[in-house]
Amino acid sequence: MKLKTRLMGQSFSFKSVKEVLAKANEIKSGDILAGIAAENAAERIAAKYVLSQLTLEDLRNNPVVPLEVDEVSRIIDNDVNEPVYRSIKNWSVAELRQYILDANTAHEELHRISRGLTPEMVAAAAKLMSNLDLVVGARKIRNTAHCNTTVGVPGCLAARLQPNHPTDGVDGILASVREGLAYGVGDAVIGLNPVDDTLPAVIRSLETLYQFVQEWEIPTQICVLAHITTQLRAVQKGAPVDLLFQSIAGTEAGNKAFGIDSRILDEAYAVGLKEGRATGPNIMYFETGQGSELSAEAHHGADQVTLEARCYGLARHYKPFLVNTVVGFIGPEYLYDTRQVTRAGLEDHFMGKLTGLPMGVDACYTNHMKADQNDIENLAVLLTAAGCTYFMGIPMGDDVMLNYQTTSYHDISALREVYNLRPLPEFENWAERMGIMRDGKLTPKAGDATIFTK
């Protein structure tokens, strides 16, 4: 394993695989804050070259957090399909990248090799790719999952209807639900971020959404994105739960900051399968985002792209229905501006898809970041070209509870129209029966929330 090279008359030497991975990363303010970024473009290019020559075996043997100190590392390593891994372990990272991008490499073959990849390998490939490479690579991969409906269907772009309200007011939540459905949004999930995480409040919100969905016979799934332990207690008290949600990190210490570990996730997964309302078998929903480990001082000196890939390795263990990166939510300390957010969104989507996940993106930003709505719309266009599974749908793209900006109901409709995509089939059939859509297009009736008050 060679960790040094000579470039333009200058020698570059790296102490570890972890350092190579960090310094091969595109510029991210989080890596700079952590003190692990390349000092200049020359060092970054040198690190990319060294990384390109490492084998997949080198990367498996050198996880950025050792197995003996981290349960996420152990879960990931135990899940590797050994025959597949042995068939590719001598590939260099450059060869992996080329194989992914080769026009003759079929979707089925990418599915096969994904089972033998670790997150460090996935992240390494992403670091050698341009933005267009990330679009091309992700677009080739199709991952499906089934809860009550099936996501990842070719030719479809789904959306999470996010009806957040600053006081969890039932009337306000339902007003957003009605409007979103009237625009053909909500096929991925109707998912509420609650203000009040207490058990009675979470049960009330679950029952509100469930009763509405039952009344209008909507083919979708519901979720209240409280802490998973609260959702678990809600299930055990008989609350109507389809999906169990949790934010996750790429290290054991990061997950402890979220108040979880593998024992809690294992219990939730088992209880959800046994006592949840969904058809299944995919009943978990995870959200991630570059920088969460650094914000929790749980990054172990590893870069945020590699740690994000480890989130996807952990998520894969629980066979989720939905995974999305909330790409611009944490703030400029981790992704400083439009360029960094765009890059991160494309990286995350590609890495999630290559890991085998039904990957969505919350293409978003906060107002203290150097980004605006046009930037996020640009990212959404790129991600749709890359075959993104689903986006968020929020009234006017402005979340009045979480206080951030993302994609709107109207954006979802526009993206579907530009790329000739449709909602998930069961949901589209329902929307046609309601008079909201016809032949995959919105009708003049679309956007009229009073449809659901009559």
N, C-alpha and C positions, 0 to 999 in steps of 0.2 A: 504494500500500500504506500503510494508516493504522495506526500503532502507538500511538495514544493515544486516550483517551476521558475523559468527565467523568461521574462517578457520585456522586450525593447531595451535590452541591456541591463535590466534590473532583476535581481533575484527576490523571489517571494517564498516564504516558508510559513507554514501554518502548524499549530501545535496539535490540533485534533480534527477529527471529522466534524465535530460540532462547530468549530471555528470556521472551517471551510463552508459549511452550510450557511452560517450566519453572514459571512462576508461575500458569498455569492448572491445574496438576496438583493433585489432591487431596493432603491432607497426607501426606507420607512422611518418615520420619526420615532416610532417605538424602539427600533433597534438602535438608533442613535442615542435615545434616552437611556437604554440599557448598557451603552458603552460597548456594543459588540459589532457595530456596522463597519464595513470597509472604510478606510480613511479617505480613499479617493477612487476615481474610476479605474485607474490602473490596477489597484489591488482587487477591486471587484471583478475585473476581467480575469485576472490571474486566478482568483478563487473559483470562478466559473470553469476555467480550463481544468484546474485540478479536480474539481467535482465531476466534470464530464468523464474523466479517466478512472474514477473510482468504480468498483464493481458493486452490484447489488448486494453481494455477500459482505463487502466492506461495510455497507450501510446497515445491514441487519446486525452485524457484530458490534456496531458502535451506535446504539440508540442515544439520542441526546439526553435522555435521563435513564440511568442504569436500571435493569430489571430488579435488582436487589433492594432498591430504595423507592420504587414507584409501581403501584398496582396497575396504572394505565399501561405502562410498558409491558407488564406481565400479561395482561389481557390481550393486548395487541399481538405479542409474540406467540401466545398459545393459540390464537385464531389463524395463524398462517397455515395455508394448505401446503404441506411439506412436499408432495410430489410436484406441484406447480412451481414452488420455490426452487427446487433442485433443478428444474428444467431451464431456469432463467438466471440463476444466482451468479453465473460467470459473465453475464452481460455488463457492459459499462453503462453508466447513466446516459452517455451520449447515444448508445445503441437502443436503450429503452425509449428515449425521446424520439429517435428516428422511427422506431417500430410503431409507436403510437400515431405518428403523423403520416406514416406511409399510406398512400391511397389504396394499397392492396390489403391492408390490415382490416379485417372485418370486425364489426361490432361484437360478434360472438367470441372472437379471439381476445379482444380486450377484456371482456367479462372473465374469460378463463384466467388470464395472467393476473388480473386484479386480486384474485384470491391468494396469490403468492407474494404480494407486495406489502411492505410495511410503510407507514406514513413517511419515514425518512426517505424512502425511495420515491414515493409520490411527490413529495416536496422538492426533491432534487431535480426530478424531471421538469417540474414547473419553473424552477429557477433558471433552466436553460432555454426557456421558451419566450418568444416575443408575445405581445398581446394577441396578435392574430393567430399565432400557434395555439394559444390557450383556447381561442374560439374554435379553431378547427378540431383540436383534440377532444374538447368537450362535446362538440356537436356529433361526433361519431358514436358516442356512448349513450345507450338508452337503458334506464333502470326503472322498473315498475314496482309498485307496492300496492297492497289492497287493505283498506280499512272497512268502510262501507262502500266506497267507490274505489276505482283504480287510478292512481296518478302515474305519470311518466308515459302515457299513451302517445304514440307518434301522431303528429299533426295537432296536438293539443297544447294549450297554454292555460294552466290553472291559476287560481288566485285564492289567497286567504282573505276572507272578509274580516277586518279587524275593527270591531265596533266599540272601541274604548271610550270611556266616559269619565270625567274628572271626579264624579262621586258614585260611580257604579249605579247610577239611576236607571231603573228598569225602562222607563219611557225613553230616555236618551239612547240606551243601548239598542232598543228595538227600532227606534227611528233610523239609526245607522244601518241596522240589519236590513230593514225594508228597502232603503235606498240602494244599498249595495246589491242586493238580490235583483232589484229592478234594472241594474246595469249588467246583469249576468256574472256577477262576482260572488264567490263563496263556494266554488266547487271543490277546492282543496280542503278547506275547513272554515267554519265560522269560529274564530278564536279570539277570546276576550282576555286582555291583560287587566287583571283586577287591581283596583286601588286598595281594597280591603282584602287581606289574605287570610282572614279568620275563617274557620270552618263554616259557620252559618252563612256568611256572605258568599263564599264560594259555592255552597250548595244552592243558594238562592239563584245565583247567576247561571249555574248549570241547568237548573230546572226551568228557568226562563227561556234559555236557548233551546232546550230539548222540547219543551211544549210548543214553541213556535215552529220548529222544524217538523214536529209530528203533525201539527195542525195543517200545514201547507204541503206535507208529504215531499219534503225537499231531500233529494239524494245527495247527502253530504255527511260530514262528521262535525261534531262540536268539541270544543276544548276551552277550559278556563285555565289560563297560564299562571296559576298559583304555584307555590313551591310544591314539589312532588310529594312531600310528606303530607301536606294538607289535602292534595288530590287523593292520595291513597286512603286517608281517613274518610273522605267523601264517598269513595267507592264502597268502602266497608260499611258505610251507613245507608247504602242503597241509592246514592245519587246517580243520575244518568250520565255516565262517562263513556265517551268513545275513545278519545286519545288521552294519554298521559304525557304531560309536558315537563321538560326540565332544561335549563341552560347547563351546558357542560364545558369543561376545560380540558386541555391536553396533558395535564399533570395531576397526580393525586393531590398535591398541595392546592392546586387551583380549584379542584372539585371540593375540597374541604372548605374553601372560602365561600363556595356556593351552598354549603351545608349538606353535601352529599358524599357518598362513596359507593363502591360497587355493591355492597350489601344492600343499600337502600334501593339502588337501581334494579338489582336482581329481584327484590321483593315486589317492587312496583310492577315490573314486567310480568311476573308470575300472577299477581293479583289481577292485573289488567286483563290478561288472557282468560282468567277464570271467572271474573265477576263483572268485567266491563260489558257495555251494551253493543260494542262494534262486532261486525262479522269477522274481522281479522283476516289473516293472522298478524298483520302489522299494526301495532297499537301504540307505538311510542312516537313522540315528537320532540326533537332536540333543536335548540338554537345555540349558535356559536358566534365567534367574532374575533378577528385578529386583535391581540393586545390584552385580552382578559387575564392571561396568566401574569403578564408584567404588572398590570394594575393591582393584582393580588400579591405581588412579590413572590410569585410561585413559578418563575420561568426557568430556573436552574441555568441561567446563562445561555439559553437557547433562543433562536430567532423566532419571530412571531408567525412566519409562514409555516415553518416546520411544526411548531406547536399547534397551529390550526389544523394541519394535516392529521396530527395525533387525535384531535377531537373527532375527526371522521373515522379514524380507526376504532375509537371507543364506541362511537355511535353504531358502527356496523355490527358490533357484538350483539346489539339488541334488535336487529332487523326492523328499523324504524319505518313508519309510513311517511314521515316528513322530516327533513333536516333543512335548516337554512342558516346562512351567515347574516347577521345584522351588521352589514359591512361598514357603515359609517357612523354607528351609534355611539361608540365609546368616546371619540373626540380626537382633536388634532394632536394630542400627546402621542398617539399611536399611528394615526393616518392623518397627515398634516393638511393635505389639500386634494383637489380634484384628481390630479394625476395619481396620487397614492391610493385614493379610494377606488378609482377605476381599475388600477392594477390589482388591488386586493380582491375586488369583486370577481374579476376574471380568474385569478389564481384559486380562490376559494371554490368557485363553481367547478372549475376543472378538477381540482383535487377531490372534491366530494364525488363527482361523477366517476372518476377513475377508481375511487374506493368502493364503488358499487351502490352509492346512495341515490335516492330520488331527491336530487339537490335543488333547492330553491335559494333565492337571494332576497333579502330585504334591502333593496337599493335605496339607501337613505343617507341623510346627513343631519348634523346638528348646527344650530345657528352660530356657534363659535368656531366653526370650521371654514376653511377657504373653499367653499363650494356653494352652488345654488341649484335651483330646481332644474334648470337646463342641463347641468352636469349629470344629475341623477337620471334624467330622461335619456341622455346619451348612453349612460351605463346600461340602462334597461334595454335599449335598442341592441347594444352589443351582446348582452346576455341572452336576449331572445334569439339572436342569430346563432348563439352558441348552444341553443337547445335547452335553456333554463326550464325547469319543471314548473315552477310557480313563483309569483311575486306577491306582495302585499297589496291589498286594496283598502284605502282609507278615505273618508270624505275629504275631497279637495287635496289629498296628499298631506294633510296636516293633522298629526295626532295630538289632540287637545289634552290627553292625559299624560303621555310620555314626553310630550313637548319636543318632537322631532319631525322632520319632513321626509316623506317617502312617496311611493307611487299611489296614485288615486284610482278610483273606480274608472274614470275616463281614460287613464293611461292604459289600463288592462285592455279595454275595448280597442284603443288605437293600435296597440302592439299586435293584438290578434288580427286586426284588419290589414296592417302593413305586411305581416308575414303569412297571411292566409291561414291562420290557426283558429282553433275552436275551443270551447270549454270541454271538460270531460264529457264523454258521450251520454252518461245517465243524466247529468245535470243539463246538458243541452236539450235533451228530449223533454225534460221537465219545463225548461224555459220556453220551449216552443208551445207546450200545452198552456202555459200561462200567458202566451201572446207577447213575451218579451223578446224572443228571437225568432228568426225565420231563415232557414238555409245558412245558419252560422253567422248571421248579421243581426244587429239590434233593430228592432222595429220602432215606429214612432211612439209606441207605448212605453219604450224603455226609459228608465229614470223616474217613472211615475210611482212613487212609494205608496200612493193611495190604493194601488192594486191589492195591497195586503191589509187594508183596513175595511174592505167591503165585505 
